[in-house]
Amino acid sequence: MKISISAGHNKNTGAEAYNGDDEWTFNKRLEAAILNAFDSSGYDFDVKTHERDGSLGYTSAMNKLAGEIKSNGSDVCLELHFNSASPSANGYEFLYYYSSSNGKALASYLSDHFEGLGFAKRRGTGTLAIDSGDRGSAYLRLTPCPAIIVETHFGSNADDHDLAIVTVDEQAERIVNGVVEYGKAKNIL
């Protein structure tokens, strides 16, 4: 099974946590943990990491990233993020493109596996359909395979972010377990 992963944004861009941690740096750490979890999963995964081209605008960068993912022949792609809003906002969410039934299924598997880590499940399901005009839609819409934006927590919430820091490896394992379950259900693993 071929997987593409990218840490959302570029270095020194994206959301900032309550303590000054930037989103890209946190998600590069999560990305490394996910790579380790795929390696130790016991399954045959071909995992590629990708980075946005910081010299391009959002849509051009997403088109380039989608082309790389297509060239890789990925079965699934994940873009790692965390949210930032008011200090009281909390929880995790897995975003998928509204018309992608496979994206919705993958988001559900990921949400189910993420439950129990101590983060709140946003909107009752931990998943959110994104329409073509919504923020993040280009990544979800342009990629040639089921795509998920992984929002692990709210960096602006001290409890959420502190929990995210100490559970990076467990988050990674649960993300991989969700991908495994999806792959088995779709007979691609």
C-alpha angles and dihedrals in degrees: 000000000000119000131186120200131183133177104232119248123003133277111303093010133098130042125345124220124231090261097048097264109145122228097236095053093047091048093048086058090049090046091055090049091050090051089052091048091051090049093052096040095096091236130106106254127167103204124186126185122214135190130206115250102247092199091066132072118252099268094043091047090050091049090052092046091048089052091053091049090049091050089052091054090227121189092199135013130198129193114198122221144145126216128238126195133117118351090251096055111104146162144064131279137181113211124205136174109272096235096046110099089181090050090051091050092049092048090052093051091049093048092048091052093044092056116105098036091107099260121118117251106239120228092003096282104051088233133097131191112224120208125213094265096046126104110272094020096121093064092046095043101042100046114098095223137043105302131195132190103214111212101183099180147323112283089195090064111078094208093048095046095044089051091047091054094054096041101049094118093046091048089052093050092050092048090051091047089054091051090048092052091047091048092051093047091051094043093238095115 
